[in-house]
Amino acid sequence: MTLDRGLVDWVAEALAPLGAVTHRRMMGGAALYLDGVIFALVTGEGALWFKADAGSDAAWDAAGCERFRYARAGKSASINYRRAPEDVHDDADAMRRWAVLGVAAGRRAAG
């Protein structure tokens, strides 16, 4: 699995009006940060997942965005990241609209 640099570059381009997007490689993918605040993950499979929490879960649920799940010790586990809606891949306004929810969750987690 390799990092989808095109996706990371697209996220950075779409969010440029909001600040600087950086990334840190991890497990074949990357954690994305906006001005130092973690807000998303890109998996090695090229999927984009936004950070979520109790304050944003209702919005993600309403949009039908699944939780990030993985297998651990033979059992299914999850972390509070939600799959990005499809429209973020070709609509910068949609990318910003959903990413700000991830940034807000990241700020709340850091606080």
Secondary structure, 3 states (H helix, E strand, C coil): CCCCHHHHHHHHHHHCCCCCEEEEEECCEEEEEECCEEEEEECCCCCEEEECCCCCHHHHHHCCCCEEEEEECCEEEEEEEEECCHHHHCCHHHHHHHHHHHHHHHHHHHC
